């Protein structure tokens, strides 16, 4: 198993890509802290892992609270005895428009995409040093490596994530702490439906959100959106020892959209 004996945290793990990652990492031998604001679904994911013979704990709370963003690290260490990896997957699309922007939505996007991952990282690094190294993974986006027509604010914060990753990778390479970003394109998740249905979108969303999801996926060279498990597979590689010489990478998993 590719994560045998490893201990990790996955944020925004109650649904979508985060859920797929938590389940996959557990199948590969990791003990997983399942973190989400949705307590019921976080617990359901943790129970699915434990009922399959794995190790998991659900940690429910709002990562916009700095104390909770730090506390998930300490609670994971207490539950399992250490920390080897963190997938900072939490995020938020933010407003679509720049004109007449909703500043509360802007601040929420900055907090969830940047502030939370900074605070959790601050707490995680000392624990990884104690283990002799580790892996930090961040969910950026294809919008973090090229501009997004649909989401200028989202692009700004995800470019920030990629810059943070590249700087941290250089800073901590000698400590054997690897730092990478995964950059999904269009993925068939609940969050995608939030993106396409935003009322301040440059083009008004149609009544049929599901049709728009498939339309966006159809723009990829592959002709479809990704499934959450396909993103989890790439995350697994970046967190595993198979990627021992991979750090500072922003890996597109996008069906060729940025090719």
N, C-alpha and C positions, 0 to 999 in steps of 0.2 A: 504493500500500500504506500502511496506516494507521500502521505502526511502522517505516517505512523508515529505515534508518540508526541506529535506536535499539539500545541495549545494555541487557540486563536480566537479572535473576535471578528464578527461580521456585523456591521451596522446596517440599518434599514433592511433587516433580514426576515421580516414577516411576510414579504411578498416579492414577486418579480425576480430580478437577477440576484438580489441578496438572499432570498429564500433558496433559490437554486444553488447558490454557492455554499450556503451553510449545510444543505443536505449532501452536496457532493463532497465537501471537505470531510464531513463526518464519515461518509462511506470510505474515504481514503485514509481513515484512521485518526483524524484529529478530534480533540475535545473542543467544542465550539460554544462560545457565548453568543447567543442570539439576541441582538439588541434592536429594539424598535419602540416607537411611541405607541404602537398598537399592541397592548398587552395580551389580548386574547389570541391574536394570530402569532405573536412571538412565542407564546407558551405552546401553541399547537405545533409549531415547527420543532421546538425543543422536544416535545413529547414524541413526535414522529421519529426523531433521531434516537431517543432513548429506547423506544419500543422496538427499534430495529437493532438494538444492541450497542448503540453508540453512546457517547457522553456529550451532554449539552445542558446548558442552563439558560433560561430566559431572563433577560434584564430589560425591564420596561421603563421608559421615561423619555423626557424631552431633551435631546442633545443640545438644544440651544441654551440650556442651563450649564454653565461651565463646570459646576460641581458634579453633575451627572456625567458629562463628557470625560471627566477624570475618573470618576468613581467606577465606571465600567471596567477600567483597567484593574483597579485594586480588587474589585469583586471577582473578576475572572482569575486573577492570580490566587486569591483565597480559595476559590472553588476547585482549581485544577493544579495549583502549585507552580505556576510560572506563566510566561507568555512568549510565544515564538512568532506569531504573525497577527496582523490586523488588516482587515479589508475595510477601509473607510469608504463605504458605499453610499452613505447618506447624501442626499442632495435635494434640490428643489428647482423647478424650471424658471421661477421668477416671472416677471411681466414680459409680455411679447413686445409691447410698444415702448418707444422712448419718449415720444410726444405724449404729454399729459400722463406721465408715468406715475404709478402708484408707489410712493416711496416706502410704504410699509412692506409691500411685496418685494421691492428691491432689497431692503434690509434683511428680509427673511431669506432671500436667495444668498446673500453674502454670508449670513450666519450659518446656514445649513451647508453650503458648499465649501466655505473657507474657514470660518471661525471654529466650527466644531471639530474639523479634522486637525487643525492646529493644536487645539487643547488636548484632544485624545493622543496625538503624537507626542506632545510634551510629557504626558504621563507614561506612554508606552516605551520610550527610548531607554530610560533607566532599567526597566524590567528586562528588555532585550539584552542590554549590556550584561546583566547578571547571568543570562543564558549563553553568553559568548557570541551573540549575533541574533539575527532575525530577519523578517521580511515585512515591509510596510507596502501596502497596495492601496491606491486611491482610484476611485472612479472619476475620470474626467469625461471626455466625450469627443466625438469628431468635431463638435463645436469648440473644443479646446485646442484644436490644431489647425482649424480653418474657420473663417467667419461664418456665422449662421444668419441667414436672411430672416429666419423666423424668431430668433432669440438673441439679440445683441447683448443683453444683460447676462444671459446664460453663457454666451461665448466669453464675456469678460471674466466671469468667475471661474470658468473651467480653464481658460488660459492661465489664470492664477494658480490653479491646482497643478497644472503641468509645470509651471515655473518653480513652484514649491518643491515638487518631486525632484526636478533636476538639480536644484540646489542641495536638497537633503542628501541625494544620492552621492554627491561629491563629498559632502561634509562627513558622512558616516561610513564611507566605503571601507576605511581601514579598521573599523570596528566590526566588520562583517554584518552590518545591517544594510540589507538591500532595499532600495526604494524605487517603486515603479508605478506607472499609471496605466489603467486600461481605458480605452476610448471607444465605447460602443457607438454604433450608428443607430439606426432605427430598430428598436427591439419591441416585440409584442408583449408589453407589460401594462399594468394599470397606470403607471406614470406616463406612458406614451399617450394615453387617452386624455390625461390632463393637458399635455402639451398641445395636442391638436384641437382641443375644445376651448382653449382660452379665448374669452370674448374680445380681448384687445389684439388678436392676431392680425397681421397685415391683410390677410384675406379672411373674411368672415367664415367660420366653420359651418359646414353643412349640418343638417339635422342628423344625418347618418354618420356618427363618429366612427363606427366600425369600418365603413367604406373608406373613410379618410385614412384610417390606420393602414389598410391594405394598399391604398393609393401611395402613401408615403413609402411603404416598403417596396412597392413596385418600381420606385425610382432607382433602387439599387441595381447594379449590374446583375446581381443574382435574381432580381425580380420578386423579392419577398423580404419581409422583416425577419430579423434574427429571433430565435427562441431564447428565453432566459438561460437555458442550459448551455447554449453555445457560448455565451459570455462567461458562464461559470467554468467551462472547460479551459478557457484562456486564463482566467484568474487562477485556477489550480496550478497551471504550469508556472506562472510567475511567482506563486507562493512556495512552490516545491523546490527541493534541492536540485532538480533538473535545470533550474534557472540560476545556478550558483554563480555564473559569470554575467548575469543580466541585471544591470542596475541603471537607473536614470532614463529608462525607456518609457515612451508614451505609445502604447501599442494599439493601433486601430483594429477593432473587430467589427467590421462594417459592411461586409459583403462587397468590398471593392469600391465603396462610395468615394473614398479619398485617393484612389489609385491615380 
